Structure formats: structure tokens, C-alpha cells
Amino acid sequence: MTTDLLSAAAHHTKEIDPELVRICSEPGAITPEAMTIAEAGREIARKIVGDNSPEDKIRQRCVVATGDPAFKDLLVFCNDPIEAGLRAISTGIPVFTDIRMVLTGIIKTGHDCKIQCVLDLSGATQLAHDCGITRTSAGFLSAAQDLQDAVVVIGNAPSAAITISRIVEYGIKPALIIAVPVGFVNAAESKQKVRGLDIPSITCTGTRGGTPVAVACINELIVMCGKRSFHSR
């Protein structure tokens, strides 16, 4: 990298606001510019969503992640998922994701949870070929015995959400399911199926969703958990 390039391009994209830097609590923002951008976005989301409950915190992050104010009305919280998620994260339980992009986006600091993508589990690809099912479905089936009391985060694959529902119906119960798969085939139906389970869950209605929403939900829970731990000292 040349000095000329740094001189030409290595400048702030947004003016630093010292007050936003001071109040920013976003773990992923580690420079003054990143803190300013993160907190400025959150301030806009607070005005759109409100700031009256833990659920509002998750709605805010999802609005920021999607750039879509209407997304605040799509999220559905069933069976007290906030408390379930905070308990799970605070005890360092494993987290399983449907795709690597979700795994990559999850904050890795401030908790002791092992995060795994089911696509990377031994035997998942072979099981997909043997049964003629999607790799994400096969991955969750491969992980089935480890899903008891774990956190499941699905941001892409409706087939994974349907398979998780079948696993729960079989008798294996995760601590929390975040299921926000996106698409026109089975996305809405798979999330409705998750909402029908006697399991804490965060979903969204309709065909929308995706990795940014899934990551926003779990990351906000991680941030909440860190704040709760700090205030309890």
C-alpha cells in the first residue's frame, strides 16, 4: 500500500462525534469513526422503533441491518425468547447456524459460546446426498443430539427451519430458535411452523428476512448479555 493511496483514500467517511463515541456500546465498533457511525444509526432506529423494551432493542438493530423501517413490524417474539437467550448466552451454551455467513457475522467477544455452522459438521454432506435433502437440513440432523438447550440461528434456509421444527417435535428442545429465513419457497411457512413450537423463538412474518436479520437478533442478545453482566457486578 502506497503513501499516495493512503493520502488519497484513508480519510473519515463521517465526521467524528465525541458524544456518540462516548455513549457507543457496540462491541464491533472499535474506532471513533466506527463508533460514530454505529451510534448514529442506532439513534435513527430509536426514533423509528421506540426504546421501551428489550424487544425494541432487537427491532432497532434489525431496522439498521436491513435499512428498512417497516421491518420493525415483522418481528415476532414467542415464549419469552429474550430471557431464554440471555440465560443461554450467559452460560456459554453452543450456537448452531445454518450457513457460514451467519456464523461470520456473529460477535465473537463478550461470551463463551462455541459457534458452529452445521454445513461444516462431519457427515452432513454425505447425509444430504443419501437422503436427497438440503445440506442445511442434513447439517441440523447431524447436530440433532447437540441441539438440546443450544441456540439455533437460521438466516437463509427455510428447509433448515422446517427440519428444526421436526427435530423439536421428535423431542429435542433448543433453548432458543432464531429463524428468519428468506425467500418465496417455504420461508413464510417455515417461520410459522417455528412459531407453533413450545420453544422460545424470534421469527419474522412473510417472505422477508435473511442473514442480516439473523445476525442482528443474536448480536443484540450478546450485547444485552454483556450489559447485564456488567451491571450485576
HELIX and SHEET records of a PDB file:
HELIX    1   1 THR A    3  ALA A    9  1                                   7    
HELIX    2   2 PRO A   18  ILE A   23  1                                   6    
HELIX    3   3 PRO A   32  VAL A   49  1                                  18    
HELIX    4   4 PRO A   54  THR A   66  1                                  13    
HELIX    5   5 PRO A   69  ASP A   73  5                                   5    
HELIX    6   6 PRO A   81  SER A   90  1                                  10    
HELIX    7   7 ARG A  100  GLY A  105  1                                   6    
HELIX    8   8 VAL A  118  ASP A  120  5                                   3    
HELIX    9   9 ALA A  124  CYS A  131  1                                   8    
HELIX   10  10 ARG A  135  SER A  142  1                                   8    
HELIX   11  11 ALA A  144  ASP A  146  5                                   3    
HELIX   12  12 PRO A  158  TYR A  170  1                                  13    
HELIX   13  13 ALA A  187  ARG A  195  1                                   9    
HELIX   14  14 THR A  211  HIS A  231  1                                  21    
SHEET    1   A 6 LEU A  75  CYS A  78  0                                        
SHEET    2   A 6 SER A 201  CYS A 204 -1                                        
SHEET    3   A 6 LEU A 176  ALA A 179  1                                        
SHEET    4   A 6 VAL A 151  ILE A 154  1                                        
SHEET    5   A 6 VAL A  95  THR A  97  1                                        
SHEET    6   A 6 ILE A 115  CYS A 117  1                                        
END                                                                             
